[in-house]
Amino acid sequence: MLQTLRKAGGSLVMTVPKVFIEQNGLSEGSQVELHLQGKRMTVEAPVRPRYKLADLMAEMPEGLPSVEGWEEMPSVGLESG
């Protein structure tokens, strides 16, 4: 894919193809990783971690205060997992 560099202030800029943005769930303000090697530059969209509540809770230290009756409360959204 051929891109044309444009001047913006003291820098040169190029556009990111819409298909790359959509495939990687990017938007304005997203960060990407640039890899430079000689005349080659690659752009990588970082993988966003997917967390599960059970995994996060397993990492919690023991002895934290808890709310009485919390475990018996019914789900009201997408809490299950």
TAHU-V13180 format. One record per run of one state. SS is the DSSP state (~ for helix, > for strand, _ for the rest). FROM is the first residue (numbers start at 1). TO is the last residue. Records with the same first field share a line. If there is no record, write none. Layout:
# TAHU-V13180
SS=FROM-TO + FROM-TO
This chain:
# TAHU-V13180
_=1-5 + 9-10 + 14-17 + 24-31 + 38-39 + 46-52 + 59-69 + 73-81
>=6-8 + 11-13 + 32-37 + 40-45
~=18-23 + 53-58 + 70-72
